[in-house]
Amino acid sequence: MLWWEEVEDCYEREDVQKKTFTKWINAQFSKFGKQHIENLFSDLQDGRCLLDLLEGLTGQRLPKEKGSTRVHALNNVNKALQVLQKNNVDLVNIGSTDIVDGNHKLTLGLIWNIILHWQVKNVMKNIMAGLQQTNSEKILLSWVRQSTRNYPQVNVINFTTSWSDGLALNALIHSHRPDLFDWNSVVCQQSATQRLEHAFNIAKYHLGIEKLLDPE
C-alpha cells in the first residue's frame, strides 16, 4: 500500500468510528431524554455532553460548570474523567486537554473505552462467565464463534474481514432467534450489502438494536 493510500485508509476508519460512536451516544441520549449531538469532536469539548452521557450510564447526578470558558470546559472534562476512573474505565494517555482541544484520536479512544465498559464488559461477564479470558475482544470473539459454530458458511476469526459478507451478523442473530427469518433465504441473497441491510433491519425492528453502522 502506498503512503497516500494509508493516509486515506486512516481517515476512512476515523470517519466510520466517528459516525458509529455518534450514533451510539445519540441512542443513549434518546433513552435519557437528552439532546442529540451532531459533531462528536466539537460537541464533547466543553465536557457537558460527556457528563450528560455519564449521568445516564451511572445513574448519578453530575453537576456541570455554568461558565463557557476553557477553564470551565477543563473542569467539566476533569470531572467526567474522575467518574470514569472510579468506574475502572481505562484512560491510558487520555487527559482533559485532549478532549477540550478536540483531539480526534484520543476522543475516539475515550468513547470506545466507555462503550467497551458499559456496553460490552457488563454484558459479556454474564454470558461468558465460564471463559477463562480477561481480554474483552477475545471473549467477544469466542462468544461469536460459539454462537455461529453450526453455520458452515461462517468462520469468524476477527472483527474486520470476517463480517464483510454479511453472513456472520445474520448467523449471530439467527442462532439466538431462528424464528425471525429463514437462514437459507439470507444465504441465497446476491450481495453482501443486501445481507448486511437485512441483519441491521432485523436487529433494529425485532431486537431493539440501533443501526450504528451502514452496510457500506
Secondary structure per residue as TSV (DSSP state, phi and psi in degrees):
chain	resnum	aa	ss	phi	psi
A	1	M	-	360.0	131.9
A	2	L	-	-74.4	159.0
A	3	W	H	-61.2	-38.1
A	4	W	H	-71.9	-26.5
A	5	E	H	-70.9	-35.6
A	6	E	H	-64.8	-41.7
A	7	V	H	-63.3	-44.9
A	8	E	H	-62.0	-41.8
A	9	D	H	-64.1	-38.3
A	10	C	H	-63.3	-46.0
A	11	Y	H	-65.4	-35.4
A	12	E	H	-65.4	-42.5
A	13	R	H	-64.0	-41.6
A	14	E	H	-62.6	-40.8
A	15	D	H	-64.3	-41.1
A	16	V	H	-65.2	-43.7
A	17	Q	H	-63.4	-44.1
A	18	K	H	-59.0	-47.2
A	19	K	H	-65.1	-42.6
A	20	T	H	-67.2	-46.1
A	21	F	H	-67.1	-34.4
A	22	T	H	-63.0	-44.0
A	23	K	H	-63.3	-38.0
A	24	W	H	-66.0	-45.1
A	25	I	H	-61.8	-44.0
A	26	N	H	-66.4	-31.9
A	27	A	H	-64.3	-39.1
A	28	Q	H	-67.9	-42.8
A	29	F	H	-63.5	-32.4
A	30	S	H	-62.7	-36.4
A	31	K	H	-70.1	-36.3
A	32	F	H	-90.0	-6.5
A	33	G	T	75.6	28.7
A	34	K	-	-101.6	155.9
A	35	Q	-	-69.8	138.1
A	36	H	-	-67.9	152.8
A	37	I	-	-95.6	159.7
A	38	E	S	-115.1	-41.4
A	39	N	-	-120.0	112.6
A	40	L	H	-55.8	-42.2
A	41	F	H	-76.1	-48.3
A	42	S	H	-76.6	-33.7
A	43	D	H	-73.5	-17.3
A	44	L	T	-95.0	-6.5
A	45	Q	T	-63.7	-34.8
A	46	D	T	-86.2	-2.3
A	47	G	S	82.5	-11.2
A	48	R	H	-67.5	-48.4
A	49	C	H	-65.2	-34.3
A	50	L	H	-63.4	-42.6
A	51	L	H	-68.3	-36.9
A	52	D	H	-59.6	-44.1
A	53	L	H	-61.6	-45.9
A	54	L	H	-70.0	-31.0
A	55	E	H	-58.6	-46.5
A	56	G	H	-68.2	-38.0
A	57	L	H	-75.2	-34.2
A	58	T	H	-97.4	-19.9
A	59	G	-	76.4	11.5
A	60	Q	-	-101.9	147.4
A	61	R	-	-82.8	126.7
A	62	L	-	-124.4	94.5
A	63	P	-	-59.2	147.1
A	64	K	-	-114.0	154.5
A	65	E	-	-63.9	139.7
A	66	K	S	-82.8	-25.5
A	67	G	-	-78.0	175.2
A	68	S	-	-125.9	20.8
A	69	T	S	-84.6	172.9
A	70	R	H	-61.6	-37.5
A	71	V	H	-61.8	-42.5
A	72	H	H	-64.0	-40.4
A	73	A	H	-63.3	-44.4
A	74	L	H	-62.4	-40.3
A	75	N	H	-63.8	-41.2
A	76	N	H	-63.3	-46.5
A	77	V	H	-67.1	-39.9
A	78	N	H	-58.8	-41.4
A	79	K	H	-63.3	-41.2
A	80	A	H	-63.3	-43.2
A	81	L	H	-65.4	-34.8
A	82	Q	H	-64.8	-40.8
A	83	V	H	-62.4	-42.5
A	84	L	H	-64.5	-41.2
A	85	Q	H	-63.0	-40.1
A	86	K	H	-64.5	-26.7
A	87	N	T	-95.1	12.1
A	88	N	T	61.3	37.1
A	89	V	-	-88.6	132.7
A	90	D	-	-67.1	122.1
A	91	L	-	-125.4	33.1
A	92	V	T	-57.5	122.9
A	93	N	T	65.3	18.3
A	94	I	-	-112.6	118.8
A	95	G	-	-120.8	170.1
A	96	S	H	-62.4	-37.5
A	97	T	H	-64.5	-30.5
A	98	D	H	-61.7	-41.9
A	99	I	H	-75.4	-44.3
A	100	V	H	-62.9	-35.1
A	101	D	T	-83.3	-0.9
A	102	G	T	73.1	31.4
A	103	N	-	-63.1	115.3
A	104	H	H	-62.1	-52.1
A	105	K	H	-60.4	-45.3
A	106	L	H	-77.7	-29.4
A	107	T	H	-65.4	-43.8
A	108	L	H	-62.1	-41.2
A	109	G	H	-62.8	-39.6
A	110	L	H	-63.2	-48.9
A	111	I	H	-65.7	-37.6
A	112	W	H	-61.4	-41.4
A	113	N	H	-66.2	-33.7
A	114	I	H	-66.5	-45.5
A	115	I	H	-61.5	-44.6
A	116	L	I	-58.9	-41.3
A	117	H	I	-72.9	-50.6
A	118	W	I	-89.6	-27.7
A	119	Q	I	-96.8	-38.0
A	120	V	I	-96.8	-57.1
A	121	K	I	-61.6	-43.2
A	122	N	H	-64.1	-31.9
A	123	V	H	-79.7	-46.2
A	124	M	H	-67.4	-31.4
A	125	K	H	-65.9	-22.6
A	126	N	H	-86.0	-44.0
A	127	I	H	-88.5	-13.6
A	128	M	T	-124.6	33.8
A	129	A	T	-60.8	-25.8
A	130	G	T	-78.9	-13.3
A	131	L	S	-81.6	130.4
A	132	Q	-	-86.4	65.3
A	133	Q	-	-130.8	148.1
A	134	T	-	-114.9	-16.7
A	135	N	-	-82.6	118.0
A	136	S	H	-60.9	-38.2
A	137	E	H	-65.5	-40.9
A	138	K	H	-66.7	-38.8
A	139	I	H	-61.6	-46.9
A	140	L	H	-63.4	-41.6
A	141	L	H	-64.6	-40.7
A	142	S	H	-63.0	-40.6
A	143	W	H	-64.1	-42.2
A	144	V	H	-63.2	-45.7
A	145	R	H	-63.2	-39.2
A	146	Q	H	-65.8	-40.9
A	147	S	H	-70.2	-29.4
A	148	T	T	-108.3	14.6
A	149	R	T	-65.8	-21.5
A	150	N	T	-91.2	9.8
A	151	Y	-	-113.4	99.7
A	152	P	T	-61.8	-22.5
A	153	Q	T	-79.3	-8.0
A	154	V	-	-115.2	130.7
A	155	N	-	-142.4	94.3
A	156	V	-	-88.3	115.7
A	157	I	-	-118.6	-6.7
A	158	N	S	-158.1	-176.8
A	159	F	S	-109.7	29.3
A	160	T	S	-126.5	-89.7
A	161	T	G	-68.6	-24.3
A	162	S	G	-66.6	-12.9
A	163	W	G	-108.5	-6.6
A	164	S	T	-68.3	-24.7
A	165	D	T	-87.3	-4.3
A	166	G	S	84.5	-11.3
A	167	L	H	-70.8	-39.1
A	168	A	H	-62.9	-44.1
A	169	L	H	-63.2	-43.3
A	170	N	H	-66.3	-39.7
A	171	A	H	-65.1	-39.1
A	172	L	H	-61.5	-44.4
A	173	I	H	-67.1	-46.7
A	174	H	H	-63.1	-33.2
A	175	S	H	-64.7	-27.9
A	176	H	H	-100.7	-28.6
A	177	R	-	-135.7	71.0
A	178	P	T	-65.0	-14.2
A	179	D	T	-74.7	-13.8
A	180	L	S	-80.0	-28.2
A	181	F	S	-164.1	164.5
A	182	D	-	-87.8	120.1
A	183	W	H	-60.1	-42.0
A	184	N	H	-61.9	-31.7
A	185	S	H	-67.4	-30.3
A	186	V	H	-73.2	-43.1
A	187	V	H	-59.6	-34.8
A	188	C	T	-79.3	-12.9
A	189	Q	-	-63.5	143.5
A	190	Q	S	-76.3	-35.5
A	191	S	-	-120.3	154.7
A	192	A	H	-63.5	-37.3
A	193	T	H	-60.5	-42.3
A	194	Q	H	-62.8	-43.0
A	195	R	H	-66.6	-40.5
A	196	L	H	-67.0	-43.0
A	197	E	H	-60.8	-38.8
A	198	H	H	-61.9	-46.5
A	199	A	H	-63.3	-44.4
A	200	F	H	-63.5	-40.2
A	201	N	H	-68.5	-43.2
A	202	I	H	-60.5	-44.7
A	203	A	H	-62.9	-39.4
A	204	K	H	-73.0	-50.6
A	205	Y	H	-85.6	-18.0
A	206	H	H	-113.2	-24.1
A	207	L	H	-117.6	-3.4
A	208	G	-	69.9	26.1
A	209	I	-	-100.1	119.2
A	210	E	-	-62.7	149.3
A	211	K	-	-81.9	88.1
A	212	L	-	-81.9	-16.9
A	213	L	S	-121.2	156.1
A	214	D	-	-99.0	148.4
A	215	P	-	-52.9	-36.7
A	216	E	-	-64.1	360.0
